[in-house]
Amino acid sequence: MIRSFDGIIAAAAQAPPRTVVCPDPGPGELAVLAEAARRGIARPWCIGGAAAPPGAPFRFDPEEDPRAAVRRALEAVKGGGADVLMEGRGPGEAFLEALGDPREGLGVKGSVMSHVSVYPLLKTERLILVTDTYINNRPDLARKQQILANALSLARRLGWEVPKVAVLAAIEQVNPGIPSTVDAAVLSKMGERGQFGRAVVEGPIDIDCALSATAAQRKGLKSAVTGDVDIYVVPDGDTGCLLAEALVFFGRMETIGCVLGGVAPAVLNLPYVEEKNRLAAVALACLAAGKGGGNG
């Protein structure tokens, strides 16, 4: 089981290098890609943007139009020429719009893309996953099923044989007036029936019961995941984005993440991911790419 960002980097370095395509890269992206290449994690492919460093093992294709560079990068991934898409220095809204475009984006029919954030818990020397933290604003039950499946896929790449999942809601009881509790209960029942493979899925569960077995006992909740959660599934995009940033800015935690569920993983250029951790984010996406560049 991988327990740290350094462990993610080491595991990616031991795996075959993945081709990472980055449209319109800036100096920061070039530096990260150069280090990923040096460590044997990635084969960088840059389309447009700043000039590659002299002697860097990059494929560099000129392109003056940043939007055209994004389109060409998407085509490279969809055509099988690249395994991972990395956001460059262009406007984040334009990149996300292109990523989710119904015709030209990375979406797969019958699947849902979602962002999985990864955090290290230093006191216990382990990682946790939180999802969806960026893509889906108001996911229905079917989308939540796919969001959880994406996170479980990544967890298994990180070596968790039986991930423990908390499907979060405001309260730990099913209340028809609070739709997130109903969705959580259904996901939990699906987990019981093996629809997510080997995993323990608990929901609805509020944050204090998820974090503390003592709190769960006080409320009369009996669960195998309380105090030992691997994956936290949030009810909606607002909650996910706020929680992701709150853990960083209030909790002083570090984070990386990637978009899963599409043709290939994608690395977003999020402002709350520290520069020192961007290599780990690329390594995470390369691990998620698996064989042949997909998410499977």
C-alpha positions in Angstrom: 0.0 0.0 0.0 1.3 3.4 -0.9 1.2 5.8 2.1 2.7 9.1 0.9 3.4 11.4 -2.0 6.9 10.2 -2.1 5.5 6.7 -2.3 3.4 7.7 -5.3 6.5 9.1 -7.0 8.5 6.0 -6.3 5.8 3.7 -7.6 5.4 5.7 -10.8 9.1 5.7 -11.3 9.1 1.9 -11.1 6.3 1.5 -13.6 6.7 2.1 -17.4 6.8 5.8 -18.2 3.6 7.3 -19.6 3.4 9.9 -22.3 2.1 13.1 -20.7 0.8 15.8 -23.2 0.6 19.4 -22.0 -0.9 22.2 -24.1 0.5 25.7 -23.8 2.9 24.9 -20.9 4.6 27.6 -18.9 7.9 27.4 -17.1 6.4 25.7 -14.1 4.9 22.9 -16.2 8.1 22.5 -18.1 10.1 22.2 -14.9 7.7 19.5 -13.5 7.8 17.6 -16.8 11.5 17.7 -17.0 11.8 16.2 -13.5 9.2 13.6 -14.3 11.3 12.6 -17.3 14.5 12.6 -15.3 12.9 10.1 -12.9 11.5 7.9 -15.6 7.9 8.7 -14.8 6.9 10.5 -18.0 7.7 11.1 -21.6 6.7 14.8 -22.0 5.0 16.0 -25.1 4.4 19.8 -25.2 2.2 21.5 -27.7 2.8 25.3 -28.0 3.7 27.4 -24.9 7.1 28.2 -23.6 10.1 26.8 -25.3 11.4 23.5 -23.8 14.7 23.7 -21.8 17.8 22.9 -23.9 18.5 19.2 -23.9 15.3 18.3 -22.3 13.9 14.9 -23.5 10.7 16.6 -24.8 8.6 16.2 -27.9 7.7 19.8 -28.7 5.1 20.8 -31.3 4.8 24.5 -32.1 1.3 26.0 -31.8 0.6 29.7 -31.3 -3.0 29.5 -30.4 -3.5 28.2 -26.8 -7.0 26.9 -27.6 -5.8 25.0 -30.6 -3.0 23.5 -28.5 -5.7 22.2 -26.1 -7.7 20.7 -28.9 -4.5 19.0 -30.3 -3.6 17.6 -26.9 -7.1 16.2 -26.5 -6.8 14.6 -30.0 -3.5 13.1 -29.0 -5.0 11.4 -25.9 -8.1 10.2 -27.7 -6.0 8.9 -30.5 -3.9 6.8 -28.1 -0.7 8.8 -28.6 -0.6 10.1 -25.1 -1.6 8.5 -21.7 -2.1 11.6 -19.5 -3.4 15.1 -20.2 -1.8 17.9 -18.1 -3.3 21.4 -18.0 -1.0 24.2 -19.1 -1.0 27.9 -18.3 -4.1 28.9 -20.2 -7.4 29.9 -18.5 -8.7 27.0 -16.4 -12.3 27.6 -17.4 -11.4 27.0 -21.1 -9.4 23.9 -20.3 -12.3 22.4 -18.2 -14.8 23.3 -20.9 -12.7 21.5 -23.5 -12.2 18.6 -21.2 -15.9 18.1 -20.8 -16.9 18.9 -24.4 -19.4 16.2 -25.5 -17.8 15.7 -28.9 -14.1 16.6 -28.5 -13.5 16.1 -24.7 -12.2 13.1 -22.8 -15.6 11.8 -21.8 -16.6 8.2 -22.4 -20.2 7.2 -23.2 -21.8 5.7 -20.1 -19.1 7.0 -17.8 -18.6 10.1 -15.6 -15.5 12.2 -15.1 -14.7 13.3 -11.6 -11.8 14.8 -9.6 -10.2 12.8 -6.8 -8.2 14.7 -4.3 -5.5 12.9 -2.3 -4.3 14.0 1.2 -1.6 12.6 3.4 -2.5 12.0 7.1 1.0 12.5 8.6 0.2 11.3 12.1 -1.0 7.9 10.8 1.3 7.8 7.7 -1.5 7.1 5.3 -3.4 8.7 2.4 -7.1 9.5 2.1 -9.1 10.3 -1.0 -11.9 12.9 -1.2 -14.3 13.1 -4.3 -15.7 14.7 -6.3 -13.9 17.9 -5.5 -14.1 19.8 -8.7 -16.2 18.5 -11.7 -19.8 17.5 -10.8 -21.9 20.3 -9.3 -25.1 18.4 -8.5 -24.6 14.7 -9.3 -27.6 12.4 -9.2 -27.4 8.8 -7.8 -26.2 7.4 -11.1 -23.4 9.9 -11.3 -22.4 9.3 -7.7 -22.1 5.6 -8.5 -19.6 6.5 -11.2 -17.8 9.0 -9.0 -17.3 6.3 -6.3 -16.2 3.8 -8.9 -13.5 6.2 -10.2 -12.2 6.7 -6.7 -12.1 3.0 -6.0 -10.2 2.4 -9.2 -7.5 4.9 -8.0 -7.5 3.4 -4.5 -6.7 0.0 -5.9 -3.9 1.5 -8.0 -2.5 2.7 -4.7 -2.6 -0.8 -3.3 -5.8 -0.7 -1.1 -7.3 -4.2 -1.5 -10.5 -3.5 0.4 -11.0 0.3 0.5 -13.3 1.7 3.3 -15.7 4.4 2.0 -17.8 7.0 3.9 -20.6 8.5 1.8 -21.0 11.8 3.6 -24.2 13.6 4.4 -25.4 16.2 6.9 -26.7 13.5 9.2 -26.1 9.8 9.7 -29.8 8.7 9.4 -31.8 8.3 6.2 -34.2 11.2 5.8 -36.4 11.4 2.7 -36.3 15.1 3.1 -32.5 15.2 2.6 -31.8 13.6 -0.8 -28.1 13.1 0.0 -28.9 10.7 2.8 -31.1 8.6 0.4 -28.4 8.4 -2.2 -25.8 7.5 0.4 -28.0 4.7 1.7 -28.5 3.3 -1.8 -24.7 3.4 -2.5 -24.2 1.6 0.8 -26.6 -1.2 -0.2 -24.9 -1.5 -3.6 -21.7 -1.9 -1.7 -23.2 -4.7 0.4 -24.2 -6.5 -2.7 -20.8 -6.4 -4.2 -21.5 -3.9 -7.0 -18.3 -2.0 -6.2 -16.1 -5.1 -5.9 -14.2 -5.6 -2.7 -15.0 -2.5 -0.7 -16.8 -1.5 2.5 -19.3 1.3 1.7 -21.0 3.1 4.6 -23.6 5.8 4.2 -25.2 8.1 5.1 -22.5 9.1 7.6 -21.7 12.6 8.9 -18.2 13.8 9.2 -17.7 13.4 12.9 -18.8 9.7 12.8 -16.6 9.1 9.8 -13.6 10.5 11.6 -14.3 9.2 15.1 -15.4 5.8 16.3 -16.2 7.4 19.7 -18.6 9.8 18.0 -20.2 6.9 16.1 -20.6 5.0 19.3 -22.2 8.0 21.1 -24.8 8.2 18.3 -25.4 4.5 18.2 -23.9 4.0 14.7 -22.2 0.6 14.2 -19.9 0.6 11.2 -16.6 -0.9 10.1 -15.4 2.4 8.6 -15.7 4.9 11.4 -12.3 6.3 12.4 -10.7 4.3 9.5 -12.0 5.8 6.3 -10.0 5.6 3.0 -12.4 7.4 0.7 -14.8 10.3 1.5 -17.6 10.8 -1.1 -19.2 14.2 -0.8 -22.8 14.9 -1.7 -22.2 17.7 -4.3 -19.6 19.9 -6.0 -20.0 22.8 -3.6 -19.3 20.6 -0.6 -16.4 18.9 -2.4 -14.6 22.1 -3.5 -15.1 23.8 -0.1 -13.9 20.7 1.8 -10.9 20.3 -0.5 -9.8 23.9 0.0 -10.7 24.0 3.7 -8.4 21.0 4.4 -5.6 23.0 2.8 -6.2 26.5 4.1 -7.7 25.7 7.5 -6.3 22.3 8.1 -2.8 23.0 6.7 -2.9 19.8 4.8 -1.2 19.1 1.4 -3.0 17.7 -1.6 -2.7 16.5 -5.1 -5.3 15.0 -7.4 -6.4 14.1 -10.9 -9.5 13.7 -13.1 -10.6 10.2 -13.7 -13.4 8.5 -15.7 -12.5 9.7 -19.1 -10.4 8.3 -21.9 -7.3 9.0 -19.8 -6.4 10.8 -16.5 -6.0 14.6 -16.5 -4.0 16.8 -14.1 -5.6 20.2 -13.3 -3.5 23.2 -12.5 -5.3 24.0 -9.2 -4.0 27.0 -7.1 -4.1 25.2 -3.8 -1.7 22.4 -5.0 1.8 23.5 -3.9 4.5 23.7 -6.5 6.6 21.1 -4.6 3.8 18.6 -5.0 3.1 19.0 -8.7 5.5 16.1 -9.5 3.5 13.9 -7.3 0.3 14.9 -9.1 1.8 13.9 -12.4 3.0 10.7 -10.9 -0.5 10.0 -9.5 -2.1 10.4 -13.0 0.6 8.2 -14.5 -0.2 5.5 -12.0 -3.9 5.9 -12.7 -3.3 5.6 -16.4 -2.4 2.0 -16.0 -1.9 -0.1 -19.1 -2.4 1.7 -22.4 -3.4 5.0 -20.9 -6.9 4.4 -19.6 -8.3 4.4 -16.2 -8.9 0.7 -15.9 
